[in-house]
């Protein structure tokens, strides 16, 4: 929603409730796996413009550290990683927390973008890239999907560059409405597009 933010349909109460559940699950995982982790967003008092520089400084100045919402920018693509753990040897393990109980194609696409950015930024220091999935109401499992994401690396980079170039034009996509408007999630601008059709 870089453009025409006022045209975005507000989230429904159900969507807001799902977001709250997701944040609660994320907090529970973080406290359990890395109780001493530092939340970049809280350390910077939610001043978004400083997240990237704080992440860089924290990684550079600490031999071992865990960051939540670690912010990385490569090729003008910004990602915020749920959990980044750096050990004393400088190896990096990344974790993305999902409320889902299974690894879906939409999750893999999201992870592919994040993996592309952190792989390009950290190279061989990237030891693992993990997804945390819900198991039942209280538990979770951790899956290392680095090899699977490596297979998508070239395609992800190409697609990312195409999206970026399109965003720079400032134009709306000339695409008819269809099933893609609800894949993988319902688009927040569907109502706007529907009005344009009339």
C-alpha positions in Angstrom: 0.0 0.0 0.0 2.7 2.5 -1.0 0.1 4.4 -3.0 -3.5 5.3 -2.3 -3.4 4.1 1.3 -6.8 5.7 2.0 -8.3 3.3 -0.5 -7.3 0.3 1.5 -10.2 -1.6 3.0 -9.9 -1.6 6.8 -9.3 -5.1 8.4 -12.3 -6.9 9.7 -12.7 -7.8 13.4 -12.0 -11.4 12.5 -8.7 -10.4 10.8 -7.7 -8.3 13.8 -8.4 -11.2 16.1 -6.2 -13.5 14.0 -3.4 -10.9 14.1 -3.7 -10.9 17.9 -3.5 -14.6 18.1 -0.4 -14.6 15.8 1.3 -12.0 18.0 0.5 -13.9 21.1 1.9 -17.1 19.6 5.0 -15.2 18.4 5.7 -13.8 21.9 5.3 -17.3 23.4 7.8 -18.8 21.0 10.3 -16.0 21.5 10.2 -16.1 25.3 10.6 -19.9 25.3 13.3 -20.2 22.7 15.4 -17.1 23.3 14.4 -15.5 26.6 17.2 -13.0 26.4 16.5 -11.8 22.9 16.3 -8.1 22.1 13.3 -6.7 20.3 14.6 -4.2 17.8 11.2 -2.5 17.6 11.0 -1.9 21.4 14.7 -0.9 21.6 14.0 1.8 19.1 10.7 2.8 20.6 9.0 1.8 17.3 11.0 4.4 15.4 11.0 2.3 12.2 13.6 4.4 10.4 16.3 3.2 12.9 15.6 -0.5 12.8 18.0 -1.2 10.0 21.0 0.7 11.6 20.2 -0.7 15.0 20.3 -4.3 13.6 23.7 -3.6 11.9 25.2 -2.1 15.0 24.0 -4.8 17.3 25.4 -7.6 15.0 28.7 -5.8 14.5 29.3 -5.0 18.2 28.2 -8.2 19.9 30.0 -11.5 19.5 26.8 -13.4 20.2 23.2 -11.9 20.3 19.6 -12.7 19.5 17.4 -10.1 17.8 13.7 -10.0 17.3 12.5 -8.0 14.2 16.0 -7.8 12.9 15.8 -5.5 9.8 17.8 -6.2 6.7 17.8 -4.3 3.4 19.3 -5.6 0.1 18.6 -4.3 -3.4 16.0 -1.9 -1.9 14.1 -4.9 -0.5 13.5 -4.7 3.3 12.7 -7.7 5.4 12.1 -8.0 9.2 13.1 -11.4 10.6 11.1 -12.7 13.6 14.2 -14.1 15.3 17.9 -13.9 14.3 20.4 -15.7 16.5 24.1 -15.1 16.2 26.5 -17.4 18.0 30.0 -16.7 19.2 31.5 -17.9 15.9 29.4 -15.5 13.9 27.1 -18.1 12.5 23.5 -16.9 11.9 20.3 -18.9 12.4 17.0 -17.3 11.2 13.5 -18.1 12.4 10.1 -17.1 11.0 7.1 -17.8 13.2 3.8 -18.7 11.6 0.5 -19.4 13.3 -0.2 -22.0 10.7 0.2 -25.7 11.5 1.5 -26.7 8.0 4.0 -25.3 5.5 1.9 -23.7 2.7 2.9 -22.4 -0.7 2.2 -18.8 0.5 4.4 -19.2 3.5 7.2 -20.6 1.3 6.9 -17.6 -1.0 7.2 -15.2 2.0 10.2 -17.1 3.4 11.8 -17.1 -0.1 11.8 -13.3 -0.2 13.3 -13.2 3.3 15.9 -15.8 2.5 16.9 -14.0 -0.7 17.7 -10.9 1.3 19.5 -12.4 4.2 21.5 -14.8 2.0 22.7 -12.0 -0.2 23.6 -9.9 2.9 25.2 -12.6 5.1 26.4 -15.2 2.6 28.1 -18.2 4.2 27.5 -17.0 7.7 23.8 -18.0 7.2 23.7 -21.4 8.8 20.0 -22.2 8.9 16.7 -20.6 7.9 13.8 -22.0 9.9 10.1 -21.8 10.1 8.3 -22.3 13.4 4.8 -23.8 12.9 2.1 -24.3 15.4 1.3 -27.8 16.8 -2.0 -27.9 18.6 -2.9 -24.9 20.8 0.3 -24.6 22.9 3.2 -26.3 21.1 5.2 -25.8 17.9 7.8 -27.4 15.7 10.9 -25.9 14.1 11.7 -26.9 10.5 15.0 -25.9 8.7 13.9 -25.0 5.1 17.2 -23.6 3.9 17.7 -26.2 1.2 14.1 -25.8 -0.1 14.5 -22.0 -0.3 17.9 -22.3 -2.0 16.1 -23.9 -4.9 13.9 -20.8 -5.3 16.7 -18.3 -4.9 17.2 -17.2 -8.6 13.5 -17.0 -9.3 12.9 -15.0 -6.1 15.5 -12.5 -7.0 14.2 -12.1 -10.6 10.6 -11.6 -9.4 11.6 -9.2 -6.6 13.4 -7.0 -9.1 10.4 -7.0 -11.4 8.1 -6.0 -8.6 10.5 -3.3 -7.5 10.7 -1.8 -11.0 7.0 -1.8 -11.3 6.5 0.0 -7.9 8.9 2.7 -9.2 6.6 3.5 -12.1 3.8 4.6 -9.6 1.2 3.0 -12.0 -1.6 0.7 -11.0 -1.4 -2.8 -12.5 -3.6 -3.2 -15.6 -5.0 -6.6 -14.5 -8.6 -7.6 -14.5 -10.1 -8.8 -11.2 -10.2 -12.5 -10.7 -9.4 -15.4 -8.4 -5.9 -14.0 -8.0 -7.4 -11.2 -5.8 -7.9 -13.8 -3.1 -4.7 -15.8 -3.4 -3.0 -16.4 -1.1 -5.1 -13.9 0.9 -7.9 -11.5 0.1 -6.4 -8.2 -1.3 -7.1 -5.1 0.8 -7.8 -3.1 -2.3 -10.5 -5.3 -3.8 -13.3 -2.8 -3.0 -11.2 0.0 -4.6 -10.8 -2.0 -7.8 -14.4 -3.0 -7.9 -15.4 0.7 -7.8 -13.0 1.4 -10.7 -14.8 -1.2 -12.8 -18.2 0.6 -12.5 
